[in-house]
Amino acid sequence: MTSAQEWQGRVGQNWATEWERTDRSFAALTPHLLTAIAAESGERLLDIGCGAGELSIALATARPDAQVTGVDISAELVEAARSRTDGLANLAFSVADASSWQADGAAPDLYVSRHGVMFFSNPPAAFAHLSAVAAPSARMVFSCFRAPSENLWAAEIARLLPPSQPAPPVDFPPGPFAFADPDHVRGCLRGWRDVTFQPLDFAYVAGSGVNPVADALSFFSRIGPAAAAVRTLPDKARAAFERGLLELVQSRHVGGRVCFPAAAWLVSATADNT
Ligand SMILES: C[S@@+](CC[C@H](N)C(=O)[O-])C[C@H]1O[C@@H](n2cnc3c(N)ncnc32)[C@H](O)[C@@H]1O
């Protein structure tokens, strides 16, 4: 589970300092998402949960006649996005909760997101709001993870963790895998029609460079399920976890990179607001 509060706190801060490595982890996914977005018309684009802004920057560059706005709930991530934007007059970033965001100009006609829509506490209300404030029949294209069992960067790390206390029963808690189930996503997309899902498998790059294994260990100590374990496990359990993580990362070190199988949906929909 990753809540809006966590994104506004430590998780967002870690992503803000790690944006080069989080962008890298998505590097094999992003071109497919950009291709899907390129097939859509749109002059006023909103990037939901834009993070450090890679998608927004790519779209503002590719569409000089469009206005692109990236919104994110984390001030640190918006600051990181602004710091890497150089003179793109058609791009703006804003700190905002997308579930209650209001346009200060014309309504958006194309929503996009790379893995930024799975963290709303009330997804049906958030998507109904986004539909209501969009241009008539606006389009939306986003990516999200499929099940943890298909995302070995998460599943293999989870297997190294000691059994945890049963969590309180919450269906689809906000988090990276909240949109793994298409039926659940369809139920969340209140105010949207023509919902489509395209599966996409990609290599999640955790380490590269001079020492890919050390790079991956350092990345995992900051981002994702291993980061929480390293921070919270008692000393003995943490030492065992770190030994297991080293072996796991070494086993995934091939051709100068540490990569894990990852699986996403590309989801598209039309606002049912006319
Ligand atoms: C997995 S990260 C993806 C970031 C970015 N799209 C990328 O691809 O690097 C999820 C992002 O959603 C943002 N987020 C979470 N809840 C949000 C909300 N209610 N409104 C706006 N942004 C939100 C987080 O702060 C975070 O930047």
The ligand as an SDF file (V2000), in Angstrom:
LIG
                    3D

 27 29  0  0  0  0  0  0  0  0999 V2000
    4.7640    5.3210   -9.3430 C   0  0  0  0  0  0  0  0  0  0  0  0
    4.9420    7.0630   -9.2960 S   0  0  0  0  0  0  0  0  0  0  0  0
    4.9960    7.4480  -11.0220 C   0  0  0  0  0  0  0  0  0  0  0  0
    5.5620    8.8180  -11.2670 C   0  0  0  0  0  0  0  0  0  0  0  0
    5.7190    9.2000  -12.7490 C   0  0  0  0  0  0  0  0  0  0  0  0
    4.4490    9.1560  -13.4530 N   0  0  0  0  0  0  0  0  0  0  0  0
    6.7320    8.3250  -13.4140 C   0  0  0  0  0  0  0  0  0  0  0  0
    6.3680    7.5650  -14.3210 O   0  0  0  0  0  0  0  0  0  0  0  0
    7.9200    8.4020  -13.0490 O   0  0  0  0  0  0  0  0  0  0  0  0
    3.3030    7.5820   -8.8300 C   0  0  0  0  0  0  0  0  0  0  0  0
    3.1220    9.0840   -8.7790 C   0  0  0  0  0  0  0  0  0  0  0  0
    1.7580    9.4040   -8.4880 O   0  0  0  0  0  0  0  0  0  0  0  0
    1.7410   10.5230   -7.6090 C   0  0  0  0  0  0  0  0  0  0  0  0
    0.4460   10.5780   -6.9210 N   0  0  0  0  0  0  0  0  0  0  0  0
   -0.0520    9.7070   -6.0280 C   0  0  0  0  0  0  0  0  0  0  0  0
   -1.2850   10.0800   -5.6530 N   0  0  0  0  0  0  0  0  0  0  0  0
   -1.5740   11.2160   -6.3400 C   0  0  0  0  0  0  0  0  0  0  0  0
   -2.7110   12.0980   -6.3900 C   0  0  0  0  0  0  0  0  0  0  0  0
   -3.8000   11.8710   -5.6480 N   0  0  0  0  0  0  0  0  0  0  0  0
   -2.6590   13.1720   -7.2060 N   0  0  0  0  0  0  0  0  0  0  0  0
   -1.5520   13.4230   -7.9510 C   0  0  0  0  0  0  0  0  0  0  0  0
   -0.4500   12.6340   -7.9330 N   0  0  0  0  0  0  0  0  0  0  0  0
   -0.4710   11.5380   -7.1480 C   0  0  0  0  0  0  0  0  0  0  0  0
    2.9230   10.2720   -6.7070 C   0  0  0  0  0  0  0  0  0  0  0  0
    3.3350   11.3990   -5.9830 O   0  0  0  0  0  0  0  0  0  0  0  0
    3.9520    9.7620   -7.7060 C   0  0  0  0  0  0  0  0  0  0  0  0
    4.6980   10.7950   -8.2680 O   0  0  0  0  0  0  0  0  0  0  0  0
  1  2  1  0
  2  3  1  0
  2 10  1  0
  3  4  1  0
  4  5  1  0
  5  6  1  0
  5  7  1  0
  7  8  2  0
  7  9  1  0
 10 11  1  0
 11 12  1  0
 11 26  1  0
 12 13  1  0
 13 14  1  0
 13 24  1  0
 14 15  1  0
 14 23  1  0
 15 16  2  0
 16 17  1  0
 17 18  1  0
 17 23  2  0
 18 19  1  0
 18 20  2  0
 20 21  1  0
 21 22  2  0
 22 23  1  0
 24 25  1  0
 24 26  1  0
 26 27  1  0
M  CHG  2   2   1   9  -1
M  END
$$$$
